Amino acid sequence: MPNEQYSFERYLNVRSAFAPSFSHDRKRLSFLTNITGVAEVWSVPIDIHAKTPAWPDQINFRSERVSGTSYSPVDDVLLELACIPIIYLVCLGVRWDKNTKKCTR
């Protein structure tokens, strides 16, 4: 086996994905990844019959790190917990009704 040399910069570019959460209908998977430099929420559709795997969509675009995320057990709503004590609600495929304070289709 040849003795390969790798630059130090290569090891600085290691990224990870963690904290997976399935949607209530099991059709989407959200997770945290630090691919952008800070932990943010990404989501990918799950289709076992697809010819090629889907690429995940970035859900949030904030400068602070997200420390946790979880889908609602009954709707397409993600709960995000940021490092600073703020909780975000993300409605996927629906809109937030300011009057009723609920996600609507």
C-alpha positions as MATLAB code, in Angstrom:
seq = 'MPNEQYSFERYLNVRSAFAPSFSHDRKRLSFLTNITGVAEVWSVPIDIHAKTPAWPDQINFRSERVSGTSYSPVDDVLLELACIPIIYLVCLGVRWDKNTKKCTR';
ca = [
       0.000    0.000    0.000;
       1.466    3.385   -0.972;
       2.206    5.916    1.743;
      -0.157    8.798    0.841;
       0.291   12.317    2.173;
      -2.732   14.481    2.929;
      -2.802   18.186    3.646;
      -3.928   19.473    7.027;
      -6.712   21.504    5.317;
      -8.389   18.273    4.242;
      -9.055   17.380    7.876;
     -10.482   20.816    8.625;
     -13.251   20.210    6.096;
     -14.822   17.269    7.918;
     -18.587   17.770    8.247;
     -21.222   15.770   10.038;
     -24.966   15.094   10.052;
     -26.784   14.359   13.304;
     -30.104   14.574   15.221;
     -32.396   12.944   12.621;
     -36.180   13.334   12.882;
     -38.879   11.720   10.708;
     -42.048   13.573    9.718;
     -45.338   12.251   11.083;
     -46.118   10.528    7.756;
     -42.528    9.213    7.404;
     -42.159   10.970    4.019;
     -39.425   13.424    5.091;
     -36.321   13.261    7.235;
     -34.851   16.348    8.854;
     -31.398   16.494   10.373;
     -28.745   18.916   11.530;
     -25.515   19.341    9.606;
     -22.611   21.749    9.821;
     -21.853   21.646    6.093;
     -22.244   25.456    5.926;
     -19.950   26.006    8.904;
     -22.645   26.140   11.614;
     -25.255   23.516   12.515;
     -28.435   24.164   10.528;
     -31.584   22.210    9.695;
     -31.843   20.318    6.415;
     -34.701   18.136    5.190;
     -34.903   15.462    2.503;
     -37.915   13.661    1.004;
     -37.935    9.901    1.418;
     -38.990    7.973   -1.689;
     -37.871    4.360   -1.719;
     -39.012    4.042   -5.354;
     -36.935    6.965   -6.654;
     -34.256    6.109   -9.211;
     -31.805    8.538   -7.631;
     -31.732    9.763   -4.039;
     -33.066   13.271   -3.416;
     -30.737   16.069   -2.372;
     -31.659   17.673    0.983;
     -33.045   21.207    1.207;
     -31.629   23.688    3.684;
     -34.519   24.769    5.938;
     -33.027   27.606    7.945;
     -30.520   30.306    7.039;
     -29.415   31.883   10.300;
     -26.025   32.841   11.599;
     -26.519   31.125   14.960;
     -26.146   27.402   15.469;
     -29.260   25.232   15.793;
     -28.933   22.794   18.677;
     -32.003   20.645   18.054;
     -34.944   19.959   15.756;
     -37.955   17.691   15.820;
     -41.047   17.158   13.692;
     -44.515   17.483   15.149;
     -46.092   14.048   15.663;
     -49.280   15.177   13.869;
     -48.370   17.748   11.159;
     -45.625   18.975    8.813;
     -44.186   21.340   11.396;
     -40.592   21.413   12.609;
     -39.558   22.732   15.987;
     -36.067   24.259   16.015;
     -34.065   25.107   19.098;
     -31.285   27.625   18.596;
     -28.213   27.945   20.794;
     -29.482   31.184   22.177;
     -32.741   30.506   24.029;
     -35.075   30.958   21.045;
     -37.505   28.396   19.657;
     -38.558   28.585   15.992;
     -41.535   26.878   14.413;
     -41.137   26.037   10.739;
     -44.276   25.147    8.776;
     -43.448   22.919    5.792;
     -45.901   22.937    2.891;
     -48.287   25.098    4.878;
     -48.498   28.720    5.960;
     -48.553   30.338    9.390;
     -51.871   32.043   10.168;
     -51.101   35.031   12.396;
     -54.711   35.294   13.568;
     -55.194   31.723   14.750;
     -51.482   31.188   15.474;
     -51.656   27.809   13.670;
     -50.242   26.287   10.523;
     -52.873   26.047    7.781;
     -52.853   24.345    4.378;
];
